[in-house]
């Protein structure tokens, strides 16, 4: 760490009440803006200079600002291990080997941080969480590049890596300083397109006049204005967090004063505790996204309607979508968007065999990955389990109650729909402020204590809702809806959409997932009996089966 670098942060900490490390972290986000401006000005024809600049800035952050020498070691071990696995291991299990390696390495850091119990200290864990998303995606992209092009899905085709990148390019991708500590994460193909400037090519047949404006022969479009907007918004969120966190914090809900308020006041305090905590993440993610935009990495083509450049490639959060959410899915899909994408593209869909729909095993693998990725604090798991039930409950209400507030054809709201929307909003927000409280408190005892102080209202509400839809009331609702409209009855009978993937790893419908588990178990059992019956029978099917086994495991 540079000498005396802590002095200004110690002074500001004494004025604001924030910790020194938190202030240094925010400062690193702000410093990234002028550094991203310099990065953009390095000649496009010299990408290696951009790589070196990125690595140098990240090294300054890690050891010059935070003295995280062990952080450099951690990043080196994970990234080197993943690169070597991708280079030397062949076969379908390569990405899974890399996945186990980097997740296991991150789990060690999570355990160390949990035992250290210093939440105000910045360590390498946050950067490592971002790194895990990058490295696992990278290994899957390499594996996709080894497959025949016609066997890949569209998403895979666009991200497949036919050749391994150079060590310098890979190191710069890993150490991309605007998103080093808090994300957003992105795939290597995005980095390659950015550093080669092919990201800024117009679609074939486009009029060159529609290209967004640039400066001094640079291919990266002007991005100062959208980056500045993100920066200002992020700073506002951070200042609001610093103010609101002095009023609504863990000490308040755990203290004796909390129980002197009425129940509604206590629930309101829980809501504000969650909101003030989210402000911190809003601010951090807006600041890091803005720095990425300034570097050019946030570019997402030209909007065909407005003709202006879009800069939302790396958007990670939509505060309005969260704070106005009327159901759990809307709440979760606007939170930590890049993690949702990672879980979907590199866990949920990868567990699913080709030609089959994702089932219970895909959901279980995604849920487990999401939980382990966050860490091992008991509060995380309390929140995850309860949120899984809330997902199922919200889906049942949307299927079986919401249609009563629509016209029989399901196309237009009735005059009573506004009341359903208001009630859905209130229930969603109050349920989630209860559910996410353990995410703030982390420990088991404080989480259960705070839940008990509001009489476990969301737990009892969830239990009552589950019981409702497990009772004859569900059949009665279905019958009533069928009587209103055959169209709606047909819509409810449609199979689950494949794209309805778990958000943050949470299953969208626990009942359906359990049914999938039973079906998969029966299929496996039946398949086992068939295979056993065919042992030793020299028929054509047996010959093909042996050939498949030999091809998969003895090559």
C-alpha positions in Angstrom: 0.0 0.0 0.0 1.3 3.5 -0.8 2.5 5.5 2.2 0.1 7.9 3.8 -2.7 6.9 1.3 -5.1 6.2 4.2 -4.8 9.7 5.7 -7.5 11.5 3.6 -9.8 8.6 3.9 -9.4 8.5 7.7 -10.4 12.2 7.8 -13.5 11.7 5.6 -14.4 8.6 7.6 -14.4 10.7 10.8 -16.9 13.1 9.2 -19.2 10.6 7.5 -19.2 7.5 9.8 -18.2 5.3 6.9 -15.3 2.9 7.2 -11.9 3.7 5.5 -12.1 0.7 3.2 -15.6 1.6 2.1 -14.5 5.1 1.2 -11.4 3.7 -0.7 -13.7 1.4 -2.6 -16.0 4.2 -3.7 -12.9 6.3 -4.6 -11.6 3.5 -6.8 -14.9 3.5 -8.7 -14.6 7.3 -9.1 -11.0 7.2 -10.1 -11.9 4.6 -12.8 -13.7 7.4 -14.7 -10.6 9.4 -15.7 -8.6 6.2 -16.1 -11.3 4.8 -18.4 -11.1 8.0 -20.4 -7.3 7.5 -20.8 -7.9 3.9 -21.7 -10.2 4.9 -24.5 -7.6 7.3 -25.8 -4.9 4.6 -26.3 -4.7 4.0 -30.0 -7.0 1.3 -31.3 -4.1 -0.1 -33.4 -2.2 -0.9 -30.3 -4.4 -3.2 -28.2 -1.5 -4.7 -26.3 -1.0 -1.2 -24.7 -4.6 -1.3 -23.6 -4.0 -4.7 -22.0 -1.0 -3.5 -20.1 -2.7 -0.3 -18.9 -5.7 -2.3 -17.6 -3.4 -4.7 -15.7 -1.3 -1.9 -14.3 -4.4 0.0 -13.0 -5.8 -3.2 -11.3 -2.5 -3.8 -9.6 -2.5 -0.3 -8.3 -6.0 -0.8 -6.9 -5.1 -4.2 -5.3 -1.8 -3.3 -3.7 -1.4 0.5 -3.9 -4.9 1.2 -2.5 -5.9 -1.8 -0.5 -2.6 -3.8 0.2 -4.3 -6.9 -1.1 -1.2 -8.9 -2.0 -3.1 -12.1 -1.1 -5.8 -10.9 -3.5 -3.3 -10.9 -6.4 -2.4 -14.5 -5.4 -6.1 -15.5 -5.3 -6.8 -14.0 -8.7 -3.7 -15.6 -10.1 -4.5 -19.1 -8.9 -8.1 -19.0 -10.1 -7.4 -17.5 -13.5 -4.3 -19.5 -14.2 -6.0 -22.7 -13.2 -9.0 -22.0 -15.4 -6.8 -21.1 -18.4 -4.7 -24.2 -18.0 -7.8 -26.4 -17.7 -9.3 -24.8 -20.8 -6.1 -25.3 -22.7 -5.1 -28.9 -21.8 -8.3 -30.7 -20.7 -10.5 -31.9 -23.5 -13.9 -33.5 -23.4 -17.4 -32.5 -22.2 -16.3 -32.4 -18.5 -13.7 -29.7 -19.0 -16.1 -26.8 -18.1 -17.3 -28.7 -15.1 -13.8 -29.3 -13.8 -13.1 -25.6 -14.1 -16.4 -24.8 -12.4 -15.6 -27.0 -9.4 -12.0 -25.6 -9.2 -13.0 -21.9 -9.2 -16.1 -22.3 -7.1 -14.1 -24.4 -4.6 -11.4 -21.8 -4.5 -14.0 -19.0 -3.9 -15.6 -21.0 -1.2 -12.3 -21.0 0.8 -12.3 -17.2 0.5 -16.0 -17.1 1.7 -15.2 -19.2 4.7 -12.1 -17.1 5.6 -14.2 -13.9 5.3 -16.9 -15.3 7.5 -14.5 -16.3 10.3 -12.7 -12.9 10.0 -16.1 -11.3 10.6 -15.1 -7.8 9.4 -17.8 -6.7 7.1 -16.4 -3.1 6.8 -13.1 -4.4 5.5 -12.6 -4.8 1.7 -11.1 -8.2 0.8 -10.8 -10.1 -2.4 -14.1 -12.0 -2.1 -16.2 -9.6 -4.1 -13.7 -9.5 -6.9 -13.5 -13.3 -6.8 -17.3 -13.6 -7.2 -17.1 -11.6 -10.4 -14.1 -13.6 -11.5 -16.0 -16.9 -11.0 -18.6 -15.7 -13.5 -16.0 -14.7 -16.0 -13.9 -17.9 -15.7 -16.7 -20.4 -15.8 -18.3 -18.6 -18.8 -14.8 -18.5 -20.5 -14.4 -22.3 -20.1 -17.8 -23.0 -21.5 -17.1 -20.7 -24.5 -13.9 -22.6 -25.2 -15.8 -25.9 -25.0 -18.4 -24.5 -27.4 -15.6 -23.5 -29.8 -14.6 -27.2 -30.0 -18.1 -28.3 -31.1 -19.5 -28.4 -34.6 -21.0 -25.0 -35.4 -24.4 -26.5 -36.4 -24.9 -28.2 -33.0 -24.7 -24.9 -31.1 -27.6 -22.7 -30.0 -27.5 -19.1 -31.2 -26.2 -17.8 -27.9 -23.4 -20.3 -28.0 -22.5 -19.5 -31.6 -22.0 -15.8 -30.8 -19.7 -16.6 -27.8 -17.8 -19.7 -28.9 -14.0 -19.4 -28.8 -12.3 -21.4 -31.6 -8.9 -20.4 -30.4 -7.5 -19.6 -27.0 -6.7 -15.9 -26.4 -3.2 -14.8 -25.7 -2.1 -14.8 -22.0 -1.9 -11.0 -22.2 -5.5 -10.6 -23.5 -6.8 -13.1 -21.0 -5.0 -11.4 -18.1 -6.4 -8.0 -19.1 -9.9 -9.5 -19.4 -9.6 -10.9 -15.9 -8.3 -7.7 -14.5 -10.6 -5.2 -16.3 -10.3 -2.4 -13.8 -13.7 -0.6 -14.2 -15.5 -3.8 -13.0 -12.7 -5.4 -10.9 -14.3 -5.3 -7.5 -18.0 -5.2 -8.1 -18.7 -6.2 -11.7 -20.5 -6.1 -14.0 -19.3 -9.4 -15.4 -19.1 -10.1 -19.2 -17.9 -12.8 -21.5 -14.4 -12.8 -23.1 -15.9 -12.4 -26.6 -17.2 -9.0 -25.5 -13.7 -8.1 -24.4 -12.2 -9.3 -27.7 -14.8 -7.4 -29.7 -14.1 -4.3 -27.6 -10.3 -4.4 -27.8 -10.4 -5.2 -31.6 -13.1 -2.5 -32.0 -15.4 -4.9 -34.0 -18.0 -4.2 -31.3 -18.6 -0.8 -32.9 -19.2 -2.1 -36.5 -22.5 -1.2 -38.0 -24.8 -4.1 -39.1 -24.3 -5.1 -42.7 -26.3 -2.9 -45.1 -26.5 0.0 -42.6 -26.1 3.6 -43.7 -22.6 4.8 -42.5 -24.4 8.1 -41.7 -26.2 6.4 -38.9 -23.0 5.6 -37.0 -22.8 7.3 -33.6 -20.3 10.2 -33.5 -16.7 9.6 -32.5 -13.6 11.8 -31.8 -10.2 11.9 -33.5 -10.4 8.8 -35.6 -11.3 6.6 -32.7 -13.9 3.9 -33.4 -15.3 4.0 -29.8 -18.3 6.4 -29.9 -18.6 9.3 -27.6 -19.8 8.0 -24.3 -19.1 10.9 -21.9 -22.7 12.0 -21.4 -24.3 8.5 -20.6 -21.3 7.8 -18.4 -21.7 11.1 -16.5 -25.4 10.4 -16.0 -24.6 7.0 -14.5 -21.9 8.6 -12.3 -24.1 11.3 -10.9 -26.9 8.9 -10.3 -24.6 6.5 -8.6 -23.2 9.2 -6.3 -26.7 10.3 -5.4 -27.5 6.7 -4.4 -24.3 6.5 -2.3 -25.1 9.7 -0.5 -28.7 8.6 0.2 -27.3 5.3 1.5 -24.9 7.1 3.9 -27.8 9.2 5.2 -30.5 6.5 5.4 -28.2 3.9 6.9 -27.7 6.1 9.9 -31.5 5.9 10.5 -32.2 2.3 9.4 -29.6 -0.3 10.2 -29.1 -3.6 11.9 -28.5 -2.0 15.3 -32.0 -0.5 15.2 -33.9 -3.7 14.4 -31.8 -5.7 17.0 -32.1 -3.1 19.7 -34.7 -2.6 22.5 -36.1 0.5 20.9 -37.4 -1.5 18.0 -39.9 -3.3 20.2 -41.4 0.0 21.5 -42.9 0.6 18.1 -46.2 -0.9 16.9 -46.2 -3.8 14.4 -46.9 -1.6 11.3 -44.0 0.7 12.3 -41.7 -2.3 12.7 -42.6 -3.6 9.3 -42.0 -0.1 7.8 -38.6 -0.1 9.5 -37.8 -3.5 7.9 -38.8 -2.1 4.5 -36.6 0.9 5.0 -33.7 -1.3 6.2 -33.9 -3.2 2.9 -34.3 0.0 0.9 -31.3 1.7 2.5 -29.2 -1.5 1.9 -30.3 -1.6 -1.8 -29.2 2.0 -2.2 -25.6 0.9 -1.6 -25.8 -1.6 -4.4 -27.6 0.8 -6.7 -24.9 3.3 -6.2 -22.0 0.8 -6.6 -23.5 -0.8 -9.7 -24.3 2.5 -11.4 -20.8 3.8 -10.8 -19.1 0.7 -12.1 -21.4 0.6 -15.1 -20.7 4.2 -15.9 -16.9 3.6 -15.9 -17.5 0.7 -18.3 -19.6 2.9 -20.5 -16.9 5.6 -20.6 -14.3 2.9 -21.7 -16.7 1.9 -24.5 -17.5 -1.6 -23.1 -21.1 -0.7 -22.4 -21.9 -0.1 -26.1 -24.8 -2.1 -27.4 -25.3 -0.9 -30.9 -27.6 1.8 -32.3 -31.3 2.0 -31.3 -33.2 1.6 -34.7 -36.0 3.9 -33.4 -34.0 6.8 -32.1 -30.8 6.4 -34.1 -28.8 6.9 -30.9 -26.1 4.6 -29.4 -27.3 2.3 -26.7 -25.1 1.9 -23.6 -26.9 -0.8 -21.6 -24.9 -3.9 -22.5 -23.7 -4.2 -18.9 -26.7 -2.9 -17.0 -26.8 -4.7 -13.7 -29.8 -3.3 -11.9 -33.1 -1.4 -12.5 -34.0 0.4 -9.3 -37.5 1.4 -10.5 -38.3 -2.1 -11.6 -37.5 -3.4 -8.1 -39.1 -0.7 -6.1 -42.3 -0.8 -8.2 -42.4 -4.6 -8.5 -45.9 -6.2 -8.1 -44.6 -9.8 -8.1 -41.5 -11.7 -7.2 -40.4 -12.3 -10.7 -40.4 -8.6 -11.6 -38.5 -8.0 -8.3 -35.8 -10.5 -9.0 -35.3 -10.0 -12.7 -34.4 -6.4 -12.2 -31.8 -7.2 -9.5 -28.2 -8.3 -10.3 -29.1 -8.9 -13.9 -25.7 -10.2 -15.0 -25.7 -12.8 -12.3 -29.1 -13.9 -13.5 -27.8 -14.2 -17.0 -24.7 -16.2 -15.8 -26.9 -18.6 -13.9 -29.2 -19.1 -16.8 -26.6 -19.5 -19.6 -23.8 -21.3 -17.8 -25.6 -23.4 -15.2 -29.3 -23.9 -15.8 -29.1 -24.6 -19.5 -25.8 -26.4 -19.3 -27.1 -29.0 -16.9 -30.0 -29.8 -19.3 -29.2 -32.6 -21.9 -29.6 -31.6 -25.5 -33.1 -31.9 -26.8 -34.7 -31.8 -23.4 -36.4 -29.1 -21.4 -34.8 -28.0 -18.2 -36.2 -29.9 -15.2 -35.7 -30.4 -11.5 -32.0 -31.2 -11.8 -31.4 -28.0 -13.7 -33.3 -25.9 -11.1 -31.6 -27.7 -8.2 -28.1 -27.2 -9.7 -28.9 -23.5 -10.3 -30.3 -23.0 -6.8 -27.2 -24.7 -5.2 -24.8 -22.7 -7.4 -26.4 -19.4 -6.5 -26.4 -20.2 -2.8 -22.8 -21.2 -2.7 -21.7 -18.3 -4.9 -23.1 -15.9 -2.4 -21.4 -17.5 0.6 -22.2 -19.5 3.7 -23.8 -17.1 6.1 -27.0 -18.7 7.4 -29.0 -15.6 6.6 -28.5 -16.2 2.9 -30.1 -19.6 3.1 -33.0 -18.4 5.1 -33.7 -15.8 2.5 -33.3 -18.2 -0.4 -35.6 -20.9 1.0 -38.4 -18.4 1.8 -38.0 -16.6 -1.5 -38.4 -20.0 -3.3 -41.8 -20.4 -1.7 -42.7 -16.8 -2.5 -41.9 -17.5 -6.2 -44.3 -20.4 -6.2 -47.1 -18.5 -4.4 -46.8 -15.5 -6.7 -47.0 -17.8 -9.7 -50.2 -19.5 -8.4 -51.9 -16.2 -7.7 -51.0 -14.9 -11.1 -52.4 -18.1 -12.7 -55.5 -18.6 -10.7 -56.5 -15.2 -9.2 -55.3 -12.5 -11.5 -57.5 -13.6 -14.4 -60.6 -12.7 -12.4 -59.5 -9.1 -12.7 -59.2 -9.3 -16.5 -61.9 -9.4 -19.2 -63.0 -12.9 -20.2 -60.7 -12.9 -23.2 -57.7 -12.0 -20.9 -56.7 -9.0 -23.0 -57.9 -6.0 -20.9 -58.1 -5.1 -17.2 -61.5 -4.7 -15.5 -62.3 -1.7 -13.4 -61.2 -3.7 -10.3 -57.7 -4.5 -11.7 -56.2 -1.4 -10.0 -57.1 -2.9 -6.6 -55.4 -6.1 -7.4 -52.3 -4.2 -8.6 -52.1 -2.2 -5.4 -52.6 -5.2 -3.2 -50.0 -7.2 -5.2 -47.5 -4.3 -4.8 -48.0 -4.0 -1.1 -47.7 -7.8 -0.5 -44.7 -8.2 -2.7 -42.8 -5.3 -1.0 -43.7 -6.3 2.5 -42.9 -10.0 1.9 -39.5 -9.2 0.4 -38.5 -6.7 3.1 -39.1 -9.6 5.6 -37.4 -12.2 3.3 -34.3 -10.1 2.6 -33.7 -9.0 6.2 -31.4 -12.1 6.9 -29.4 -11.0 3.8 -28.5 -7.9 5.8 -28.2 -9.5 9.2 -26.3 -12.6 8.0 -26.3 -14.5 11.2 -28.9 -17.1 12.2 -29.8 -15.8 15.6 -30.2 -12.1 14.7 -32.2 -13.1 11.6 -34.6 -15.3 13.6 -34.8 -12.6 16.3 -35.9 -9.9 13.9 -38.4 -12.3 12.2 -39.9 -13.1 15.6 -40.2 -9.4 16.4 -42.6 -9.1 13.5 -44.3 -12.4 14.3 -43.0 -14.3 11.3 -45.7 -12.7 9.2 -44.3 -13.6 5.9 -43.7 -17.2 7.0 -47.2 -17.7 8.2 -48.6 -15.9 5.1 -46.6 -18.2 2.8 -47.7 -21.3 4.7 -51.4 -20.2 4.4 -51.0 -19.5 0.7 -49.3 -22.9 0.1 -52.1 -24.6 2.0 -54.7 -22.6 0.0 -53.4 -23.9 -3.3 -53.0 -27.4 -2.0 -56.7 -27.5 -0.9 -59.9 -28.0 -3.0 -59.9 -24.2 -3.3 -57.5 -24.5 -6.2 -59.8 -26.8 -8.1 -62.7 -24.4 -7.4 -60.7 -21.5 -8.8 -59.8 -23.4 -11.9 -63.4 -24.4 -12.4 -64.6 -20.8 -12.0 -62.0 -19.5 -14.5 -62.9 -22.2 -17.0 -66.5 -21.2 -16.8 -65.5 -17.6 -17.5 -63.5 -18.3 -20.6 -62.3 -21.3 -22.5 -59.4 -19.2 -23.8 -58.1 -18.6 -20.3 -58.4 -22.3 -19.5 -56.4 -23.2 -22.5 -53.7 -20.6 -21.6 -53.4 -22.1 -18.2 -52.9 -25.6 -19.6 -49.9 -24.5 -21.8 -46.6 -26.1 -20.8 -44.1 -24.2 -18.8 -42.0 -21.9 -21.0 -38.4 -23.0 -21.3 -37.3 -19.4 -20.9 -38.9 -19.2 -17.5 -35.5 -19.9 -15.8 -34.9 -19.5 -12.1 -34.0 -16.0 -11.2 -31.1 -15.8 -8.7 -31.2 -19.6 -8.8 -34.7 -19.7 -7.2 -37.1 -22.3 -8.7 -40.1 -20.5 -10.3 -42.6 -23.2 -9.0 -41.6 -25.6 -6.3 -44.6 -27.8 -7.0 -43.7 -28.2 -10.6 -40.1 -28.8 -9.7 -41.0 -31.6 -7.3 -43.2 -33.1 -10.0 -40.3 -32.9 -12.4 -38.1 -34.6 -9.8 -40.6 -37.5 -9.5 -40.9 -37.9 -13.2 -37.1 -37.8 -13.7 -36.7 -40.4 -11.0 -39.2 -42.7 -12.6 -37.6 -42.2 -16.0 -34.2 -43.1 -14.6 -35.6 -46.1 -12.8 -37.4 -47.3 -15.9 -34.3 -46.7 -18.0 -32.2 -48.7 -15.5 -34.6 -51.7 -15.7 -34.4 -51.5 -19.5 -30.6 -51.4 -19.5 -30.4 -54.2 -17.0 -32.7 -56.4 -19.1 -30.4 -55.8 -22.1 -27.1 -56.8 -20.5 -25.4 -59.6 -22.4 -27.8 -59.5 -25.3 -25.9 -59.1 -28.5 -28.4 -57.0 -30.4 -28.1 -53.8 -32.5 -29.1 -51.5 -29.6 -26.6 -53.1 -27.3 -23.9 -52.6 -29.8 -24.8 -48.9 -30.3 -24.9 -48.4 -26.5 -21.4 -49.9 -26.1 -20.1 -47.7 -28.9 -21.5 -44.6 -27.2 -19.9 -45.5 -23.9 -16.6 -46.2 -25.6 -16.7 -42.9 -27.4 -17.6 -40.9 -24.3 -15.2 -42.4 -21.8 -12.5 -44.4 -23.6 -11.1 -41.9 -26.1 
